[in-house]
Structures are given as C-alpha cells and as structure tokens.
Amino acid sequence: MRHRFLSTLLCTVAATAVSISLAQPALAQGGGAQKAPLSPLAKAEVSLTDAQISIDYSAPSMRGRQIFGDGTLVPYGKVWRTGANSATTLKTSGNLMIGSLSVPAGTYTIYSLPTAEGWKLIVNKQTGQWGTVYKEDMDLGRVPMEKASNASSVEKMVIDFENTSGDSTELHVKWADVDASVKVTASK
C-alpha cells in the first residue's frame, strides 16, 4: 500500500513538473499573453475604375536604427524585400502600368532596390516565399521610383496609395526619411 502511494505521489509530482515547465515560456512572456510582433502585418488597398489593388506586407520600425545606406539595415545597391518577414505581395484584379512596366492582372511579389541616387521597384512573378528569397530570373521587370524626403521621420514603414483619381494612383513606400513613389495606372 505504501509503495502504491509513493508511486502515485511521484507520478503526480512528475506530471505537475512537466506542466509547469511547459507553461514557463508563456509566463516568461508576460503572464501567457502573446507579444505583439516587431513587424506587424499591414495592408494597402486602392480601388481604381478598372482594377482593385492590394499590397500585403509586414511593417518594420526604426527602433533607433539607421535604415538606408551603406552598412545599415537596408544597404544601398542590394535588393530589399520592401518590408519584413514574408515577401511583400501585390494583387491586382486588372492589368496595370506601374511606371513603364506592363503588369497583367494577378499576384506578384514586390522588392525594391534602393541607392543613394534613387530607387527601383521590382515586380517578381514568384509568390509565397519568405521575403529574403529572391530569384532575379523571376522578375517581370524593374521600374524607377521617384525619391523624395518625408517632412518628418517615419518610425514604422508604410506602403500606401496617394493622389488616386479614376484609373490612376501613386504607390508610395515611406520609411525613415525616404518617400519612394511610382505612378500606377489601370489599363484595359
């Protein structure tokens, strides 16, 4: 009887220890509550006369870091995922002209190529990959973007559409002191 009691007690103690150790990571993260991601999911959408456009991305923050330039988070002359985490996805229900690039209706990944002189927007046919997986041979094309300065520093990266009218809009990528943009037009 005493042996059975000790066995039951040891099993109970072991089960409790396992459940406590499994709960520890949640307790260490603030009482079981999930932390907000450092680069939360974001979406930019616009309705043109002949196309619905959406861009899904993760929005990183500066958090005291230098963002653009040599030796920084986003070095000049290197393809950047234009956000964080998973690849940034562009979906369009209609055919587009992004700058001088013809983009058929469909789903694409967008990257960018920042330099000190200016930016290029890259529209890539590969989709569903992690943001750092880039295959140049899958590029639909590259177009120059206009580079301007923000009136004040933008802490969390933003992709948005501005100056929308009829079948025309501007795609903007804003972060830190940079506002890179390109004209987008729906085409039939």
Secondary structure as a PSIPRED ss2 file (coil, helix, strand):
# PSIPRED VFORMAT (PSIPRED V4.0)

   1 M C   1.000  0.000  0.000
   2 R H   0.000  1.000  0.000
   3 H H   0.000  1.000  0.000
   4 R H   0.000  1.000  0.000
   5 F H   0.000  1.000  0.000
   6 L H   0.000  1.000  0.000
   7 S H   0.000  1.000  0.000
   8 T H   0.000  1.000  0.000
   9 L H   0.000  1.000  0.000
  10 L H   0.000  1.000  0.000
  11 C H   0.000  1.000  0.000
  12 T H   0.000  1.000  0.000
  13 V H   0.000  1.000  0.000
  14 A H   0.000  1.000  0.000
  15 A H   0.000  1.000  0.000
  16 T H   0.000  1.000  0.000
  17 A H   0.000  1.000  0.000
  18 V H   0.000  1.000  0.000
  19 S H   0.000  1.000  0.000
  20 I H   0.000  1.000  0.000
  21 S H   0.000  1.000  0.000
  22 L H   0.000  1.000  0.000
  23 A H   0.000  1.000  0.000
  24 Q H   0.000  1.000  0.000
  25 P H   0.000  1.000  0.000
  26 A H   0.000  1.000  0.000
  27 L H   0.000  1.000  0.000
  28 A H   0.000  1.000  0.000
  29 Q C   1.000  0.000  0.000
  30 G C   1.000  0.000  0.000
  31 G C   1.000  0.000  0.000
  32 G C   1.000  0.000  0.000
  33 A C   1.000  0.000  0.000
  34 Q C   1.000  0.000  0.000
  35 K C   1.000  0.000  0.000
  36 A C   1.000  0.000  0.000
  37 P C   1.000  0.000  0.000
  38 L C   1.000  0.000  0.000
  39 S C   1.000  0.000  0.000
  40 P C   1.000  0.000  0.000
  41 L E   0.000  0.000  1.000
  42 A E   0.000  0.000  1.000
  43 K E   0.000  0.000  1.000
  44 A E   0.000  0.000  1.000
  45 E E   0.000  0.000  1.000
  46 V E   0.000  0.000  1.000
  47 S E   0.000  0.000  1.000
  48 L E   0.000  0.000  1.000
  49 T C   1.000  0.000  0.000
  50 D C   1.000  0.000  0.000
  51 A E   0.000  0.000  1.000
  52 Q E   0.000  0.000  1.000
  53 I E   0.000  0.000  1.000
  54 S E   0.000  0.000  1.000
  55 I E   0.000  0.000  1.000
  56 D E   0.000  0.000  1.000
  57 Y E   0.000  0.000  1.000
  58 S E   0.000  0.000  1.000
  59 A C   1.000  0.000  0.000
  60 P C   1.000  0.000  0.000
  61 S E   0.000  0.000  1.000
  62 M C   1.000  0.000  0.000
  63 R C   1.000  0.000  0.000
  64 G C   1.000  0.000  0.000
  65 R C   1.000  0.000  0.000
  66 Q C   1.000  0.000  0.000
  67 I C   1.000  0.000  0.000
  68 F E   0.000  0.000  1.000
  69 G C   1.000  0.000  0.000
  70 D C   1.000  0.000  0.000
  71 G C   1.000  0.000  0.000
  72 T C   1.000  0.000  0.000
  73 L C   1.000  0.000  0.000
  74 V E   0.000  0.000  1.000
  75 P C   1.000  0.000  0.000
  76 Y C   1.000  0.000  0.000
  77 G C   1.000  0.000  0.000
  78 K C   1.000  0.000  0.000
  79 V C   1.000  0.000  0.000
  80 W E   0.000  0.000  1.000
  81 R C   1.000  0.000  0.000
  82 T C   1.000  0.000  0.000
  83 G C   1.000  0.000  0.000
  84 A C   1.000  0.000  0.000
  85 N C   1.000  0.000  0.000
  86 S E   0.000  0.000  1.000
  87 A C   1.000  0.000  0.000
  88 T E   0.000  0.000  1.000
  89 T E   0.000  0.000  1.000
  90 L E   0.000  0.000  1.000
  91 K E   0.000  0.000  1.000
  92 T E   0.000  0.000  1.000
  93 S C   1.000  0.000  0.000
  94 G C   1.000  0.000  0.000
  95 N E   0.000  0.000  1.000
  96 L E   0.000  0.000  1.000
  97 M E   0.000  0.000  1.000
  98 I E   0.000  0.000  1.000
  99 G C   1.000  0.000  0.000
 100 S C   1.000  0.000  0.000
 101 L E   0.000  0.000  1.000
 102 S E   0.000  0.000  1.000
 103 V E   0.000  0.000  1.000
 104 P C   1.000  0.000  0.000
 105 A C   1.000  0.000  0.000
 106 G E   0.000  0.000  1.000
 107 T E   0.000  0.000  1.000
 108 Y E   0.000  0.000  1.000
 109 T E   0.000  0.000  1.000
 110 I E   0.000  0.000  1.000
 111 Y E   0.000  0.000  1.000
 112 S E   0.000  0.000  1.000
 113 L E   0.000  0.000  1.000
 114 P E   0.000  0.000  1.000
 115 T C   1.000  0.000  0.000
 116 A C   1.000  0.000  0.000
 117 E C   1.000  0.000  0.000
 118 G C   1.000  0.000  0.000
 119 W E   0.000  0.000  1.000
 120 K E   0.000  0.000  1.000
 121 L E   0.000  0.000  1.000
 122 I E   0.000  0.000  1.000
 123 V E   0.000  0.000  1.000
 124 N E   0.000  0.000  1.000
 125 K C   1.000  0.000  0.000
 126 Q C   1.000  0.000  0.000
 127 T C   1.000  0.000  0.000
 128 G C   1.000  0.000  0.000
 129 Q C   1.000  0.000  0.000
 130 W E   0.000  0.000  1.000
 131 G C   1.000  0.000  0.000
 132 T C   1.000  0.000  0.000
 133 V C   1.000  0.000  0.000
 134 Y C   1.000  0.000  0.000
 135 K C   1.000  0.000  0.000
 136 E H   0.000  1.000  0.000
 137 D H   0.000  1.000  0.000
 138 M H   0.000  1.000  0.000
 139 D E   0.000  0.000  1.000
 140 L E   0.000  0.000  1.000
 141 G E   0.000  0.000  1.000
 142 R E   0.000  0.000  1.000
 143 V E   0.000  0.000  1.000
 144 P E   0.000  0.000  1.000
 145 M E   0.000  0.000  1.000
 146 E E   0.000  0.000  1.000
 147 K E   0.000  0.000  1.000
 148 A E   0.000  0.000  1.000
 149 S E   0.000  0.000  1.000
 150 N E   0.000  0.000  1.000
 151 A E   0.000  0.000  1.000
 152 S E   0.000  0.000  1.000
 153 S E   0.000  0.000  1.000
 154 V E   0.000  0.000  1.000
 155 E E   0.000  0.000  1.000
 156 K E   0.000  0.000  1.000
 157 M E   0.000  0.000  1.000
 158 V E   0.000  0.000  1.000
 159 I E   0.000  0.000  1.000
 160 D E   0.000  0.000  1.000
 161 F E   0.000  0.000  1.000
 162 E E   0.000  0.000  1.000
 163 N E   0.000  0.000  1.000
 164 T E   0.000  0.000  1.000
 165 S E   0.000  0.000  1.000
 166 G C   1.000  0.000  0.000
 167 D C   1.000  0.000  0.000
 168 S E   0.000  0.000  1.000
 169 T E   0.000  0.000  1.000
 170 E E   0.000  0.000  1.000
 171 L E   0.000  0.000  1.000
 172 H E   0.000  0.000  1.000
 173 V E   0.000  0.000  1.000
 174 K E   0.000  0.000  1.000
 175 W E   0.000  0.000  1.000
 176 A E   0.000  0.000  1.000
 177 D E   0.000  0.000  1.000
 178 V E   0.000  0.000  1.000
 179 D E   0.000  0.000  1.000
 180 A E   0.000  0.000  1.000
 181 S E   0.000  0.000  1.000
 182 V E   0.000  0.000  1.000
 183 K E   0.000  0.000  1.000
 184 V E   0.000  0.000  1.000
 185 T E   0.000  0.000  1.000
 186 A E   0.000  0.000  1.000
 187 S E   0.000  0.000  1.000
 188 K C   1.000  0.000  0.000
